[in-house]
Structure formats: structure tokens, C-alpha cells
């Protein structure tokens, strides 16, 4: 109910974001498709809220001193499961995939993946153009299910050299095991966040519980407070994971350059990515520190220019 109410309260701002994106030409989806996406996302949010918070409250009641550790341990299989489910279960709910039908581009990419020691034969296109003008590519899956997925906007607006560079960047994440590193960092962050949550909730109950008629941290009336604390803690610890993210993105850029030997392809791709998202190529230091998951576009282009 709280998840539903929160979505309805934020609905005017969400609609405003949709309108502004349409006004500036970033979004291409109709109001009907937007509504469908909103309801689908809301349904998934409610499902995942139940999946996360029902075990959490059971553990809080069952293990009153160590619940934060147990929920952190449960986060390990959950995080791994999400890595599998998102590309193969969640993403197809919003977009359809079809095999890449450009034979010349397919040959260039499969040759590159074989030379990198990670042969990937499954190449797919996703119909992102129904929703926005943004472009992307990603390497997903494990073992025989490994695949590279391209947005159709990427194929429509980028040159072959730019697409190959972007693909090489995504391949770099796979070759350098960045997915595993990020997974480990997510688990550590969850552990730290739940430990801090444990300390704050117990302090709150000791300090104000009697006045509020709350005797235990698992009292459901504290749920709004629990959600607020988790949101604030997530914002507080965000710079750590984001710093690692910027580091691995630089490594992926370096890897892409090492196997394509084509800085011009990367420079062209980064310019288009920035333009298509209306992104700030050189945001302020504080904004980059607290919200930047990638090096700035200016930094990435200057690095590639230095390699020319």
C-alpha cells in the first residue's frame, strides 16, 4: 500500500518528466505506452517490495540481534539471481529482441569477440526506439547464453566504427570481470547499509519507542521510517560504489581502445551519446562525486584524443 501511495504521490513529477522528455525530443513513446510501462513498473515494484520486506520483517522478529547479518547473507543469492533475471525475464517485459541482421557488422563483432577470447555468436537488437532516442549496447548472460544486445537507435544513428567501439567497451566489462566486482560491491554495500539500519532503528526504539507505543524494531508501524532511513543511507554511501563504477568504466574504455585501435570511433560515439541524452559533458565536481557513475564525456574524449 505504501509503495502504491508513494507512486501516486510522485505521479505528477513522473508525468512532468515524460512531458519534458517529449518536449525536447528525448522520448518517443505515446501516452498509452507510457501508461503501460508505468503500470508494469509499479507492479514489479510491489512484487519486489514484498520479496524483500517480508523476509526482512520475519528475520527482524526471529533474530532480533543478528537480523541485519542474515538479510545481508540472503542478498548474495538474490543479487546473483537478479543478474540472471533482468536480461532474460524483466527486460523482455518491456522490449522485444530479434537477431542482428547486418551481416557485415555481425562479422566484425564476432571476429572481435573471438580475438578477445570470449566468442559470442548471439547478437540481438532491442526496439528501444519505441520509447526514446537514446542508444546503448550490453553484454549479458552466462556460458552458452552469453549475448550482445544492441538498441535499434545505435544501429540507426552510429557508424560501424562507433558501434564496434561501444561493443568493445561492453566486452571489456565482461573480460575484466566487472560484473562480478560490482556484484561483490553491491553485497558489501547492502551489508553496511543493513548494519547501520539495525543500529539506527534500535536507537530510535530505545529513545522514542515508549512515547510512540513502539516496543520492537519489527513493529510494522515503523515501515515508513525504515524506508526513509534506507533511502538516506543509500544516498550517503553512494559515492563509494560510484567511484568504483567510474574506475571500471575507464578500464573498459582502455580495453576498447586496445582491441579496436580506433580512438576516432570512441570519440564519435561519446559525442553522440552525450547529445542523444542531453547530458552535461562536464558536470560540476560535487555532482560528479555524488551522482556520476561514468567519467565525464569531456574526460573520456580527452583521454581518447591523447591516444591519437
N, C-alpha and C positions, 0 to 999 in steps of 0.2 A: 504493500500500500504506500509506504514512504517512497519507494522507487518510482511508483506511478505519479504520486503527488509532485515529487521533485521534477519529473519530466514535464508535467503540465505547467508548473511554475516557470520553468525555463523555456517553455514553448514560444513565447513572444520573441525572445532573443534568438532562438533557433530559426524561427521564421525570418527574422531580420537578416540573419546570416545568409539564408537562402536567397532572399531578395537582393542583397548587396552583391552576392556572387553572380546572380543572373544579370544585374545591372552592369557589372564590369566585364561580363563575358567569360567568367571563370566556370560557371555552372551551365550545363546544357539540359539538365533534366526538367521534365514537366512537373507541375504541382501534383499530378497524380502519382508519378513515380516517386517524388519526394515523400508524399504521404505513405506510400507503401514501404519505402526504406525506413521512415520514422517508426512506423508500427512494428516492422520487423526488428529494428534495433531495440525498441522498447521491450518487446517480447524476450529477446535474448538477454537484455539487462536484468529482467525479472528472474529469468531462469538461472543466470549466473549468480545473482544475489542470493537465491535460495541455496544453490550448490555451495556457496562459500560460507554463508552465515548460519545455516542450520548446523553443520558440523562444528563451526566455531562456538556457538552457544552451548551445544552439547558438551564440548570439551571444557568450556569455561565452568560449567556446573560440575562435571565429573572430576576434573583435575584442577582444582582452584589455585594451585601454586605453580603448576607447570604447563598450563594450557597453551601459553604462548610458544613453548617449545614443540608441543605436539602439532599445533597448526602449522608451524614452520616446516616440520618434517613432512606433513601431508602436502605442503606446497611443492615438494620435489616432483612426485609423480604427476601432480596437476599441471605444473609448468611444462613438463615433457609432453603430456597428453595434448595440451593446447598447441604445442608446436606441430603436432600431427593433425589436429582437428581443423585449425584455422584455414590452411590452404585447401584441404580436401572436403571439409564439411561446411564451414562458416562462409568462406568466400563464394562458393557456388550458389549460396542462397541469394546473392546479390548480382552476380555476374556469370555469364556463360563462357565456356572456353572452347576453342577449336584449334586444330593443329595449324602451325605456321605453314603457309602455302607459298612463301617466297623461297624457291629452291636455291638461288644464289646466296641469299643471306643465311639460309639454313646450313649450307655447306661451309660458309665462313665460320659460323659459330660452332658447329660440331667439330670442325678441324681444330679450332682454338681450344675447345674443352678437352679434346684428346691430347693435344700438346701439353696442356696443363696437368694431365694425369687424372682428370676427372671426366671421363667420357659421358656426355649427356645427350641422348638421342631424342628425348621427349621435349619438343618445343611447342608452346601453345600461345595463342592470342586471347586476350580477355577484352570484353567490349566496354571499356571504360568511357568511350566517347558518348555513351548514353547519359552520363552524369556530369562530366567535366571535360576541360581541355587539357588537364594535367596528364603527364606521361610517366611511366615507370616500368621497371623490369625487376624480376626477383627469381632467385634460385630456391626451390622448395623441395621437400620430400627427402626420403632416406632410401639408400640402397637402390633397388631397381625402380623405385617410384620417383627418383630424382627427376626434376623437370625445371625448365626455364620458362617463365610466363612473362609475356610482353603485353603492355597495353596497346590497343589499336592506335591510339594517338601517337605513340612512339613510332610506329611504322609509317604513319601518315605524314609526320612533320619533321622527321630526323633523317639525316643521311646515313648510308650504310656504315661509314666510319664512326659516326656518333653512336649508333646503335651497338656496334661491336665494342666500343669503349665502355658504354654503360653496362653491357653484359659482362665484360671482363671485370668491371668493378664489383658486380654482384657475385661473380665467380670467386673473386678474391675473398669475400666474406666466407664462402664455403671452404675454400682451400686453406685459409688461415684459421679455421675453426672458430670464427667469431660468434656463430650461433651458440656454441657450447659456452663460450666465455660469457656471453650475455645472459644465458640461462643461469649460470652459476651466480653471476652478479645479482640477478633478479631474486634468486633464492636467498642470498645473503641479505639483500635489502629487505625482503619480507621478514626474515628472522629479526633483524634490527627493529623494524617497524612494529612488529607484534610485541617484542620485549618492551619497547617504550610505551606501547599502548597498555600493556599489563601494568607497568609502574604508574602511569598516569591515572588509569581507571581505579586502581586500588587506593591511590592517594585521594582521589575525588570522593570515593565512597567513605573513607575514613573521615575526611574533612567535612563533607556536606550530606552524607548519606542519611543521618538521623533527621535532619531538617526536611529532607525531601521524601522521607519514607522509603529509602532505598538501602537495603542491607547487604546485597551481594552485587558483584560486578556483572553477573549474568542476568540481572533483572532487565527484562525486555524494554522497560521504560527508558533505559539508558541508550537504546539503539541510536537515536539521533545524535547524541553526544559521541558515541563510538564512531559513527560515520564522519562527523566533523573532525575528530582527532585524527582519524586515518587520512583524511584529505590534507590536513595541515602537515602531518608527518611526511606524507608523500611529497608535498611541495618542499619541505625542509631538507629532505635527503636527496632531492632530485639532482643537484649539481654533481654528486659523485657518479651516478650512472651516466649522466650526460657527458661528463669529462671522458669516461671510458668510450662512450659512443663516438665522440669526436676523434678519439685516438684510432679506433678501429676503422673509421671512415677514411682517415688519412692513409692508413695501411692499405686499404682496398684501392684507393686512388693510385698509390705507388705500385701496387701489384698490377693494376690495369695498364699502367704505362709500361711496365716491364715486359708484358706479353704482347702489347699492341704496337709499341714503339711509335705511337701516334698522338703526341700531345694536342695537335690541332683538333682531333676528333673529340678529345675530352673538353677542350676549351669551348668548342661549338655546342656540345651537349649541355655544359653547365650554364652557358648563356641562355639557351632555350628553356632549360628547366626553371631558371630564375624568372624569365619573362612570363612563362606559362602559369606560374603560381603567384605572380605579382610579389615575389619575395624580395626582401631588402638584401642586396648583395653585400652590404657592410653594416650590420646592426650594431647597436651600442654594446660596450663590453659587458655591462650588467645583464642586458637581455641575452647575450650570447652565453654568459656564465650560467644563467638560471633556466634558460629555455632552449638553447641551441644544441641539437643532437648531432649536427654536422658542422664541420668547419664552414666559415662563411664562404659564399660563392667567390668573393674577391680573393680570399686566401687560396682557394683551390685553383682559380685561374692563374694567379701569380706564381704558384708553385709549378704549374704546367708550363707557363711561359719561360720559367727558369731552366726547363729541360729542353727547350727548343734549340 
